[in-house]
Amino acid sequence: PEEDEDALLTDSVLANMNTNFLSQIAESHPEVPPVDLEEEGTTKDETGVVDEQTPMLNQSTVLTSTLSPRNQTKSHMWSVTRPDVNTRFYKILLWWAELRKQTMILAVALDVPFVKEKLWAFFQNEVSTYIVPALAISACFYYSLNNPIFPIGSAHASISWWILFVIRHYITLQMANMTEYLVVDVLAMRSRICTYLIGPLATLYTINAKGWPFILPMWGVLNLILIQDNHGGSNVALSHWLYFTGIEMFTPENPSGG
């Protein structure tokens, strides 16, 4: 009997709570009066329900263009008109678009911050550590020690010239490193220019040659172009790079053995 009384009390408490909850909902959500469809100029839906107890939303407004008719016609012509594919003007547009595309690809592939960092490191480390001290030693031999001759093979050049000769080879080595970055890293690996110019197979060989297999042949080519004199010393620019400065050590006054 006690269990039955507890069950009845529990049911009555739950009923009172549900009643209070429903009354609170009714107070917070007042009923919306039904809409007269005939007065509003609307029609019934498929189910015929007209009393939805929900407010009707206002009809959305259609945004219209603020352009004048002349400007609308002009923009329409620009958006639709396209040059004939068989004309020269269309080919020029295609060439210009491809040029802009490849230029943007090269700008990204070149990695300008990395290039600036490497150039600064070259001037900060290589130039100050090797080139400037070697130039000082060469000037010491030329101006203070009577520039003695040091024959090597058939070349009877001065010691100061041999030091300058080594400096020039070191500079061409650094140029070969720079050429490797431009050709392999930028043109072959980060763009399609090498593929267009020399084909995919040669591009693959170029990528595989990254490192000394590429640097050594390029170093030899640069030495052949910038240093090797095959005309018996008649080309002053190849034996003395800085002859135009007028500094005596960099002119033919310094024996090159040619």
Rosetta blueprint (number, residue, H / E / L):
1 P L
2 E H
3 E H
4 D H
5 E H
6 D H
7 A H
8 L H
9 L H
10 T H
11 D H
12 S H
13 V H
14 L H
15 A H
16 N H
17 M H
18 N H
19 T H
20 N H
21 F H
22 L H
23 S H
24 Q H
25 I H
26 A H
27 E H
28 S H
29 H L
30 P L
31 E L
32 V L
33 P L
34 P L
35 V L
36 D L
37 L H
38 E H
39 E H
40 E H
41 G L
42 T L
43 T L
44 K L
45 D L
46 E L
47 T L
48 G L
49 V L
50 V L
51 D L
52 E L
53 Q L
54 T L
55 P L
56 M L
57 L L
58 N L
59 Q L
60 S L
61 T L
62 V L
63 L L
64 T L
65 S L
66 T L
67 L L
68 S L
69 P H
70 R H
71 N H
72 Q H
73 T H
74 K H
75 S H
76 H H
77 M H
78 W H
79 S H
80 V H
81 T L
82 R L
83 P L
84 D L
85 V L
86 N L
87 T L
88 R H
89 F H
90 Y H
91 K H
92 I H
93 L H
94 L H
95 W H
96 W H
97 A H
98 E H
99 L H
100 R H
101 K H
102 Q H
103 T H
104 M H
105 I H
106 L H
107 A H
108 V H
109 A H
110 L H
111 D L
112 V H
113 P H
114 F H
115 V H
116 K H
117 E H
118 K H
119 L H
120 W H
121 A H
122 F H
123 F H
124 Q H
125 N H
126 E H
127 V H
128 S H
129 T H
130 Y H
131 I H
132 V H
133 P H
134 A H
135 L H
136 A H
137 I H
138 S H
139 A H
140 C H
141 F H
142 Y H
143 Y H
144 S L
145 L L
146 N L
147 N L
148 P L
149 I E
150 F E
151 P E
152 I E
153 G L
154 S L
155 A E
156 H E
157 A E
158 S E
159 I H
160 S H
161 W H
162 W H
163 I H
164 L H
165 F H
166 V H
167 I H
168 R H
169 H H
170 Y H
171 I H
172 T H
173 L H
174 Q H
175 M H
176 A H
177 N H
178 M H
179 T H
180 E H
181 Y H
182 L H
183 V H
184 V H
185 D H
186 V H
187 L H
188 A H
189 M H
190 R L
191 S L
192 R L
193 I H
194 C H
195 T H
196 Y H
197 L H
198 I H
199 G L
200 P H
201 L H
202 A H
203 T H
204 L H
205 Y H
206 T H
207 I H
208 N H
209 A L
210 K L
211 G L
212 W H
213 P H
214 F H
215 I H
216 L H
217 P H
218 M H
219 W H
220 G H
221 V H
222 L H
223 N H
224 L H
225 I H
226 L H
227 I L
228 Q L
229 D L
230 N L
231 H L
232 G L
233 G L
234 S L
235 N L
236 V H
237 A H
238 L H
239 S H
240 H L
241 W L
242 L L
243 Y H
244 F H
245 T H
246 G L
247 I L
248 E H
249 M H
250 F H
251 T L
252 P L
253 E L
254 N L
255 P L
256 S L
257 G L
258 G L
